[in-house]
Amino acid sequence: MTLRDYQNALVTGASSGIGAATARLLAKHGLTVHAAARRQDRLAALAGPEQGLGAIVPHQVDLRDRAAIYAVLGALDIDILVNCAGIGSRFDPFHELDPDNIDATLETNVAGTVHAVRAVSPGMVARGRGHIVNIGSIFGLHAIGSAVYGASKAAVHMLSQDLRQDLKGTGIRVTEVSPGRTDTEIFATMTDDQAAQAAMADGFEIITAADVAAAVVWALDQPWRVNVSLIELTATEQIPGGVGIYPVGGRE
Ligand SMILES: NC(=O)c1ccc[n+]([C@@H]2O[C@H](COP(=O)([O-])OP(=O)(O)OC[C@H]3O[C@@H](n4cnc5c(N)ncnc54)[C@H](OP(=O)(O)O)[C@@H]3O)[C@@H](O)[C@H]2O)c1
């Protein structure tokens, strides 16, 4: 089992959602998991003994702070990097978007991801082995209607594809996991309207953070000869751009 060959993982965006579920699952498999995000209290809860987990080491890092990425994350010896940190763009029409929100989306989802890979990859190259998993989105693979978020996730898609080229011969595997709508706190980054947030998960059976974490671990656990390049993962009743054909509870 390949996962047993890895010892140390770094999960960014580990304070909630897909990152938290992935950090927990990797710890359950016995890995030492370095968990990075801004909310220290959430990371501490993840690492708490009541969780009954293996070793989880919290690191308070803002992925928009380039110096912190290199100083804190670059100092770790990491076999697996899972880039989960990300935010959604605001729901506002494109021509009314706050320029600060545009910067926040691009800096977190693109620059933060690229610099995390750049900070951690030298150690992987030196050891001749590693695995980078980037959490993309169906918004990066299909035109769905959120131009800045879509652009940020399309960048994650090409980053993943081109890393396969740039790192060939190093023993580093690269996987992109691109989920559809997933039941996490990300909707709160898109709108303050709680009814609109709830509507994101209403009317169909939405996938969970644990579903995405399981896909990540499946890709990590493939034999060394196998590189899973891309997983697109949606709810059964969601197609890119449309949801809710059948209600929760499934078909008659
Ligand atoms: N939920 C979906 O429908 C969906 C679908 C496709 C793809 N995705 C992608 O999945 C990834 C995880 O999102 P999620 O759905 O699990 O949402 P989430 O629950 O809101 O988690 C986002 C994580 O990113 C971290 N983060 C945000 N900005 C950060 C920054 N500047 N520095 C460090 N960490 C930062 C947050 O931690 P702090 O706030 O504590 O820093 C949090 O841990 C994202 O890349 C997202 O684009 C989500």
The ligand as a Tripos MOL2 file, in Angstrom:
@<TRIPOS>MOLECULE
LIG
   48    52     1     0     0
SMALL
NO_CHARGES

@<TRIPOS>ATOM
      1 N1        -17.2000   23.4600   -1.0870 N.am      1 LIG1
      2 C1        -17.2950   23.3760   -2.4100 C.2       1 LIG1
      3 O1        -18.3970   23.3710   -2.9920 O.2       1 LIG1
      4 C2        -16.0410   23.2510   -3.2380 C.ar      1 LIG1
      5 C3        -16.1580   22.7660   -4.5540 C.ar      1 LIG1
      6 C4        -15.0120   22.6650   -5.3340 C.ar      1 LIG1
      7 C5        -13.7920   23.0300   -4.8220 C.ar      1 LIG1
      8 N2        -13.6920   23.5040   -3.5420 N.ar      1 LIG1
      9 C6        -12.3720   23.8890   -3.0630 C.3       1 LIG1
     10 O2        -12.0600   23.1090   -1.9340 O.3       1 LIG1
     11 C7        -11.0660   23.7940   -1.1640 C.3       1 LIG1
     12 C8        -11.4690   23.7120    0.3050 C.3       1 LIG1
     13 O3        -12.6550   24.4820    0.4840 O.3       1 LIG1
     14 P1        -13.8610   23.9940    1.4160 P.3       1 LIG1
     15 O4        -15.0340   23.7860    0.5440 O.co2     1 LIG1
     16 O5        -13.4300   22.9150    2.3080 O.co2     1 LIG1
     17 O6        -14.1660   25.3550    2.1940 O.3       1 LIG1
     18 P2        -13.9130   25.8170    3.7090 P.3       1 LIG1
     19 O7        -14.5840   24.8980    4.6550 O.co2     1 LIG1
     20 O8        -14.3070   27.2500    3.7300 O.co2     1 LIG1
     21 O9        -12.3310   25.6690    3.8790 O.3       1 LIG1
     22 C9        -11.4340   26.5730    3.3040 C.3       1 LIG1
     23 C10       -10.1300   26.4720    4.0140 C.3       1 LIG1
     24 O10        -9.1840   27.3740    3.4090 O.3       1 LIG1
     25 C11        -8.5370   28.0800    4.4320 C.3       1 LIG1
     26 N3         -8.0970   29.3880    3.9580 N.ar      1 LIG1
     27 C12        -8.8090   30.3330    3.2970 C.ar      1 LIG1
     28 N4         -8.0470   31.4210    3.0910 N.ar      1 LIG1
     29 C13        -6.8250   31.1510    3.6340 C.ar      1 LIG1
     30 C14        -5.6180   31.8730    3.7520 C.ar      1 LIG1
     31 N5         -5.4920   33.1380    3.2750 N.pl3     1 LIG1
     32 N6         -4.5780   31.2920    4.3910 N.ar      1 LIG1
     33 C15        -4.6810   30.0440    4.8890 C.ar      1 LIG1
     34 N7         -5.7910   29.2980    4.7890 N.ar      1 LIG1
     35 C16        -6.8590   29.8570    4.1750 C.ar      1 LIG1
     36 C17        -9.5770   28.2130    5.5430 C.3       1 LIG1
     37 O11        -8.9340   28.3830    6.7860 O.3       1 LIG1
     38 P3         -8.8400   29.7460    7.6380 P.3       1 LIG1
     39 O12       -10.0660   30.5600    7.3300 O.co2     1 LIG1
     40 O13        -8.7780   29.2570    9.0520 O.co2     1 LIG1
     41 O14        -7.5680   30.3810    7.1880 O.co2     1 LIG1
     42 C18       -10.2280   26.8480    5.4880 C.3       1 LIG1
     43 O15        -9.4940   25.9350    6.2580 O.3       1 LIG1
     44 C19       -10.9970   25.2040   -1.7310 C.3       1 LIG1
     45 O16        -9.8420   25.3230   -2.5330 O.3       1 LIG1
     46 C20       -12.2380   25.3060   -2.5880 C.3       1 LIG1
     47 O17       -12.0760   26.2240   -3.6500 O.3       1 LIG1
     48 C21       -14.7900   23.6110   -2.7400 C.ar      1 LIG1
@<TRIPOS>BOND
     1     1     2 1
     2     2     3 2
     3     2     4 1
     4     4     5 ar
     5     4    48 ar
     6     5     6 ar
     7     6     7 ar
     8     7     8 ar
     9     8     9 1
    10     8    48 ar
    11     9    10 1
    12     9    46 1
    13    10    11 1
    14    11    12 1
    15    11    44 1
    16    12    13 1
    17    13    14 1
    18    14    15 2
    19    14    16 1
    20    14    17 1
    21    17    18 1
    22    18    19 2
    23    18    20 1
    24    18    21 1
    25    21    22 1
    26    22    23 1
    27    23    24 1
    28    23    42 1
    29    24    25 1
    30    25    26 1
    31    25    36 1
    32    26    27 ar
    33    26    35 ar
    34    27    28 ar
    35    28    29 ar
    36    29    30 ar
    37    29    35 ar
    38    30    31 1
    39    30    32 ar
    40    32    33 ar
    41    33    34 ar
    42    34    35 ar
    43    36    37 1
    44    36    42 1
    45    37    38 1
    46    38    39 2
    47    38    40 1
    48    38    41 1
    49    42    43 1
    50    44    45 1
    51    44    46 1
    52    46    47 1
@<TRIPOS>SUBSTRUCTURE
     1 LIG1         1 GROUP 0 **** ****
